[in-house]
Amino acid sequence: MDALRARAAERAAHPALVVDAPEERISYGALVEAMDDVATALRRAGVAAGERCGLVAPQGARFVVHALGILAAGACLVPIADERGRAGVAAVCQEARLAWLVRAPAAPGDGLRIAPVAAGPFEHEEAFRALSPCYLRFTSGTTSQRKGVVLGHATVTARLDA
């Protein structure tokens, strides 16, 4: 987040996100402002640092804004494909032991939907938190068995630096 904020301070009007269809450009300044708005809304709802926060949003600029907002709030981002349907979203909530589910607004002017999730206790919560979790994604990788992969903040930062 620090690098993004620094870039916004240096070049607030410069495009940070460019989406082809429909064409949309979001400047660094607007991106940081929108990200901070999402983070504030999450904190007001009760989202705490390290909690797993599922995000249901269509691919594109809104996904990026809301994902960054979750990270800016200090929560662990768990992306959920918006085409999964109610049963698919519920399955991810349970499997990931989400604390929160965030749904991006369906249309401009709609509000951000933030709901607590009662997914039950997670026996490895302490070990999970020790990872300083940033991102949890479910993938089958090369094994064809779906599993959660956790990336910590240090790992994400190292990958960005590389």
C-alpha contacts under 8 A as a table, 3 or more apart, distances in Angstrom:
res1	aa1	res2	aa2	distance
1	M	4	L	5.16
1	M	5	R	6.12
1	M	72	A	6.74
2	D	5	R	5.11
2	D	6	A	6.05
3	A	6	A	5.01
3	A	7	R	6.16
4	L	7	R	5.16
4	L	8	A	6.19
4	L	28	Y	7.61
4	L	32	V	7.48
5	R	8	A	5.00
5	R	9	A	6.19
5	R	32	V	6.66
6	A	9	A	5.07
6	A	10	E	6.27
7	R	10	E	5.05
7	R	11	R	5.87
7	R	12	A	7.27
7	R	28	Y	6.96
8	A	11	R	5.25
8	A	12	A	4.45
8	A	13	A	7.90
8	A	28	Y	4.73
8	A	29	G	5.02
8	A	32	V	7.01
9	A	12	A	5.79
9	A	29	G	7.43
11	R	14	H	5.40
11	R	28	Y	6.94
11	R	29	G	7.66
12	A	27	S	6.33
12	A	28	Y	5.03
12	A	29	G	4.23
12	A	30	A	7.57
13	A	27	S	5.17
13	A	28	Y	6.31
13	A	29	G	6.23
14	H	27	S	5.20
14	H	28	Y	6.04
15	P	18	V	6.82
15	P	25	R	6.13
15	P	26	I	5.56
15	P	27	S	4.08
15	P	28	Y	6.02
16	A	25	R	7.48
16	A	26	I	5.81
16	A	27	S	4.99
16	A	28	Y	4.88
16	A	31	L	7.21
17	L	24	E	7.85
17	L	25	R	5.61
17	L	26	I	5.13
17	L	27	S	6.79
17	L	28	Y	7.91
17	L	61	A	6.84
18	V	23	E	7.36
18	V	24	E	5.80
18	V	25	R	4.60
18	V	26	I	6.65
18	V	61	A	7.93
19	V	22	P	6.82
19	V	23	E	5.37
19	V	24	E	5.04
19	V	25	R	6.40
19	V	60	G	6.89
19	V	61	A	6.87
20	D	23	E	4.52
20	D	24	E	6.74
21	A	24	E	7.52
26	I	30	A	6.16
26	I	31	L	6.18
26	I	61	A	8.00
27	S	30	A	5.17
27	S	31	L	5.99
28	Y	31	L	5.01
28	Y	32	V	6.16
29	G	32	V	5.37
29	G	33	E	6.21
30	A	33	E	5.06
30	A	34	A	6.03
31	L	34	A	5.19
31	L	35	M	5.95
31	L	65	V	6.61
32	V	35	M	5.00
32	V	36	D	6.00
33	E	36	D	5.17
33	E	37	D	6.21
34	A	37	D	5.01
34	A	38	V	6.37
34	A	65	V	6.51
34	A	69	G	7.68
35	M	38	V	5.24
35	M	39	A	6.24
35	M	65	V	5.40
35	M	66	H	6.50
35	M	68	L	5.73
35	M	69	G	4.29
35	M	72	A	7.16
36	D	39	A	4.91
36	D	40	T	6.02
36	D	69	G	6.01
36	D	72	A	6.93
37	D	40	T	5.15
37	D	41	A	6.24
37	D	69	G	7.35
38	V	41	A	5.11
38	V	42	L	6.18
38	V	65	V	7.93
38	V	66	H	6.39
38	V	69	G	4.85
38	V	70	I	7.15
39	A	42	L	5.09
39	A	43	R	6.20
39	A	69	G	4.57
39	A	70	I	5.91
39	A	71	L	7.76
39	A	72	A	5.71
39	A	73	A	4.65
40	T	43	R	5.17
40	T	44	R	6.12
40	T	73	A	7.24
41	A	44	R	5.12
41	A	45	A	6.23
42	L	45	A	5.09
42	L	46	G	6.47
42	L	47	V	5.41
42	L	70	I	7.38
42	L	73	A	6.83
42	L	114	I	7.18
43	R	46	G	5.05
43	R	47	V	4.95
43	R	48	A	6.72
43	R	73	A	6.56
44	R	47	V	7.35
45	A	114	I	7.13
47	V	51	E	6.96
47	V	73	A	7.57
47	V	75	A	7.21
47	V	100	W	7.29
48	A	51	E	5.85
48	A	73	A	7.42
48	A	74	G	7.00
48	A	75	A	6.44
49	A	73	A	6.65
49	A	74	G	4.37
49	A	75	A	4.77
49	A	76	C	7.74
50	G	74	G	6.10
50	G	75	A	4.67
50	G	76	C	5.59
50	G	129	R	6.31
50	G	132	S	6.88
50	G	133	P	6.23
50	G	134	C	7.69
51	E	75	A	5.06
51	E	76	C	5.78
51	E	98	L	7.45
51	E	99	A	6.04
51	E	100	W	7.71
52	R	75	A	6.10
52	R	76	C	4.71
52	R	77	L	6.30
52	R	78	V	6.64
52	R	96	A	7.59
52	R	97	R	7.29
52	R	98	L	4.92
52	R	99	A	5.49
52	R	100	W	6.59
53	C	70	I	7.21
53	C	75	A	6.32
53	C	76	C	5.80
53	C	77	L	5.37
53	C	78	V	5.79
53	C	98	L	5.86
53	C	99	A	6.08
53	C	100	W	4.69
53	C	101	L	5.69
53	C	102	V	6.95
54	G	77	L	6.17
54	G	78	V	4.47
54	G	79	P	5.70
54	G	80	I	6.40
54	G	93	C	7.24
54	G	98	L	6.49
54	G	100	W	6.17
54	G	101	L	4.69
54	G	102	V	5.91
55	L	66	H	7.66
55	L	67	A	7.14
55	L	77	L	7.04
55	L	78	V	6.06
55	L	79	P	4.90
55	L	80	I	5.64
55	L	101	L	6.16
55	L	102	V	4.90
55	L	103	R	5.94
55	L	104	A	7.47
56	V	79	P	6.50
56	V	80	I	5.07
56	V	81	A	6.17
56	V	82	D	5.24
56	V	101	L	7.66
56	V	102	V	6.26
56	V	103	R	4.88
56	V	104	A	6.42
57	A	62	R	7.14
57	A	63	F	5.40
57	A	80	I	7.52
57	A	81	A	7.09
57	A	82	D	5.54
57	A	103	R	6.12
57	A	104	A	5.18
57	A	105	P	7.98
58	P	62	R	7.27
58	P	63	F	6.10
58	P	81	A	7.38
58	P	82	D	5.76
59	Q	62	R	7.32
59	Q	63	F	5.55
59	Q	64	V	7.98
60	G	63	F	5.45
60	G	64	V	6.60
61	A	64	V	5.14
61	A	65	V	6.22
62	R	65	V	5.10
62	R	66	H	6.14
62	R	104	A	7.20
63	F	66	H	5.31
63	F	67	A	5.92
63	F	104	A	7.47
64	V	67	A	5.09
64	V	68	L	6.04
65	V	68	L	5.31
65	V	69	G	6.16
66	H	69	G	4.87
66	H	70	I	6.27
66	H	104	A	6.96
67	A	70	I	5.21
67	A	71	L	6.42
67	A	77	L	6.59
67	A	79	P	7.99
68	L	71	L	5.00
68	L	72	A	5.95
69	G	72	A	4.93
69	G	73	A	6.19
70	I	73	A	5.18
70	I	74	G	6.64
70	I	75	A	5.58
70	I	76	C	7.06
70	I	77	L	6.22
71	L	74	G	5.03
71	L	75	A	5.44
71	L	76	C	6.48
71	L	77	L	6.56
71	L	134	C	6.80
72	A	75	A	7.47
74	G	134	C	7.83
75	A	133	P	7.82
75	A	134	C	6.88
76	C	133	P	5.52
76	C	134	C	4.48
76	C	135	Y	5.27
76	C	136	L	6.87
77	L	134	C	6.12
77	L	135	Y	4.74
77	L	136	L	6.14
78	V	96	A	7.98
78	V	135	Y	6.10
78	V	136	L	5.00
78	V	137	R	5.94
79	P	136	L	7.64
79	P	137	R	6.69
80	I	84	R	7.58
80	I	89	V	6.88
80	I	92	V	7.43
81	A	84	R	5.71
82	D	85	G	7.07
84	R	87	A	7.37
84	R	88	G	4.82
84	R	89	V	6.11
85	G	88	G	5.35
85	G	89	V	6.17
86	R	89	V	5.24
86	R	90	A	6.15
87	A	90	A	5.08
87	A	91	A	6.17
88	G	91	A	5.07
88	G	92	V	6.39
89	V	92	V	5.20
89	V	93	C	6.19
90	A	93	C	5.00
90	A	94	Q	6.30
91	A	94	Q	5.23
91	A	95	E	6.04
92	V	95	E	5.01
92	V	96	A	5.75
92	V	97	R	7.93
92	V	98	L	8.00
93	C	96	A	5.51
93	C	97	R	5.73
93	C	98	L	5.09
93	C	101	L	7.73
93	C	117	V	7.18
93	C	119	A	6.36
94	Q	97	R	4.99
94	Q	98	L	6.73
94	Q	119	A	5.01
94	Q	120	G	7.69
95	E	98	L	7.93
96	A	148	G	7.54
97	R	119	A	4.99
97	R	120	G	6.59
97	R	121	P	7.30
97	R	122	F	6.53
98	L	101	L	7.16
98	L	117	V	6.13
98	L	118	A	7.67
98	L	119	A	6.07
99	A	116	P	5.81
99	A	117	V	5.02
99	A	118	A	6.76
99	A	119	A	6.99
100	W	114	I	6.91
100	W	115	A	5.64
100	W	116	P	4.41
100	W	117	V	5.12
101	L	114	I	5.83
101	L	115	A	5.29
101	L	116	P	6.30
101	L	117	V	6.51
102	V	112	L	7.27
102	V	113	R	5.61
102	V	114	I	4.58
102	V	115	A	6.52
103	R	112	L	6.24
103	R	113	R	5.06
103	R	114	I	6.58
104	A	111	G	7.84
104	A	112	L	5.39
104	A	113	R	6.64
105	P	108	P	6.82
105	P	109	G	7.65
105	P	110	D	5.11
105	P	111	G	5.51
105	P	112	L	5.17
105	P	113	R	7.15
106	A	110	D	6.48
107	A	110	D	5.59
122	F	125	E	5.42
124	H	127	A	5.42
124	H	128	F	6.13
125	E	128	F	4.97
125	E	129	R	6.10
126	E	129	R	5.21
126	E	130	A	6.22
127	A	130	A	5.04
127	A	131	L	6.79
128	F	131	L	5.52
128	F	132	S	7.50
128	F	133	P	6.96
129	R	132	S	5.48
129	R	133	P	6.34
130	A	133	P	7.75
131	L	151	L	7.78
131	L	152	G	5.53
132	S	152	G	5.06
132	S	153	H	6.05
132	S	154	A	7.92
133	P	136	L	7.52
133	P	150	V	6.55
133	P	151	L	6.02
133	P	152	G	4.27
133	P	153	H	6.20
134	C	150	V	7.47
134	C	151	L	5.84
134	C	152	G	4.87
134	C	153	H	5.08
134	C	156	V	7.66
135	Y	150	V	5.72
135	Y	151	L	5.18
135	Y	152	G	6.71
136	L	148	G	6.31
136	L	149	V	5.56
136	L	150	V	4.50
136	L	151	L	6.45
137	R	148	G	5.51
137	R	149	V	5.35
137	R	150	V	6.65
138	F	146	R	6.30
138	F	147	K	5.32
138	F	148	G	4.32
138	F	149	V	6.11
139	T	145	Q	7.85
139	T	146	R	5.24
139	T	147	K	5.64
139	T	148	G	6.47
139	T	149	V	7.24
140	S	143	T	5.97
140	S	144	S	4.72
140	S	145	Q	4.84
140	S	146	R	4.12
140	S	147	K	6.12
141	G	144	S	6.31
141	G	145	Q	7.56
141	G	146	R	7.65
151	L	155	T	6.05
151	L	156	V	6.54
152	G	155	T	5.26
152	G	156	V	6.37
153	H	156	V	5.21
153	H	157	T	6.13
154	A	157	T	5.11
154	A	158	A	6.07
155	T	158	A	5.08
155	T	159	R	6.18
156	V	159	R	5.13
156	V	160	L	6.21
157	T	160	L	5.10
157	T	161	D	6.13
158	A	161	D	5.04
158	A	162	A	6.14
159	R	162	A	5.07
